[in-house]
Amino acid sequence: MMCKYEVSPDNKLLLFNFILKKTENGKKLVDMRLIEWKIIQVVSLVCNLSYSLHSGTWKDVFDNLKEYLKIYYGSFSWFLRKLVSGSEKLFPFEAFKKHWKKYAKFGIF
């Protein structure tokens, strides 16, 4: 699934996949190790979003999908702008909508 906008998501990164080492009083994290490696694939971030929506939401989300996709993209693009300047060029909203139409089905499985 090679395309211009790809990420390498881990669809199911869970807290119990880590070993945490804290200070003696347990209030501060000192070290953390990943203990479970998963197969990583390069895909559109829409696959991860679609998986999350299909596995953990209700019908009303899909009834208002356009609104929820705008909310998701707004949050995603805000965070991306915090990481990189010129983020609008990295993954514009129009590309996100095209990815949803093309790749959302892959997140169902």
N, C-alpha and C positions, 0 to 999 in steps of 0.2 A: 504494500500500500504506500508506495513512494509518492510524496507530494511536497509542495513548497513549505508547508507549515506542519512540522512534526514534532512530537515530544516523546519522551521515554517514560511513560507513567508506570507506576506499580499500583494496579487496581485495588489491591487488598493489603496495604501496608498497615499492620496492626501493632498496637503497643506491645503485645506479648511476643513479638518477634525481636525484641530488644532485651539486652541485659543492662540494667541501670545501676551505676555505682553512685551512692550518695555519701555526703559527709556523715560522720558518726551520729549527729542529731537528726539526720534524715531530711534536712531542710534545703540542702543545696546539691545539685547534680554535679558530680565530679567527672564522670566518664560514662560513655554509652557505647555498646557494641551491637551490631546487627548479627543475629544468630540464625536467621533463616534467609537464604538466598532464593530468589525467584527468577524465572525466565523473564527477561526484559525484552520488550519489542518496541520498535519505533513506529508510532501511530499518530493519528490526529488526536488532540486532547478531547475531541468530541466523543471518542470511544469511551474514555474514562467517565465523562459526564453522563453519557447515555446509560452506561452500566449502573452508575450511582442512582440515577433517576428511576430506572426500571426495577432496581432491587430494593429501593428504600423510600419510595414515595407513594402517594395515593392518586386516584383518578383525577382529583381536582387540579393537580399539577399539570397533567396532560390536557385538561380542559382549558387551561390558561398558559399553555406552553410558550407562546411567543413572549409573554410578559416575564416568565421565569428565565427564559434564555437571555433576555435583555438584562435582567438583574444579575445573572451569572456572569455575562460578558462584562458588565459594568464593574463588578468586583474584580474579575480576572484582569481587566485592562488597567484598573487602578493599581493593583499589585505589580503588574508588569512595568508600569511607568515608574514605580518606586525602585525597581531593579535596573532598568535601562532607559536611557533617554531615546526618543524616537520610537517608542514602543508601538505607536499606531501603524508604523510600517511593518513591524514584525508579524502582527496578526490582526488585520483590520476586521471590523464587524462584518463587512460583506463576505470576507473569506470564511469567517466563523459560521455565517448562515449557510453558505455553500457546503461547508464541511458537515453541518448538521444534516442537510438533505442527503448527502452522499454517504456519510460514515456512521450515523446514529444507529443503524441496524446492526453494526458490529458490536455495539455495547450491550446488546440484548443477550448474547450468548456467553 
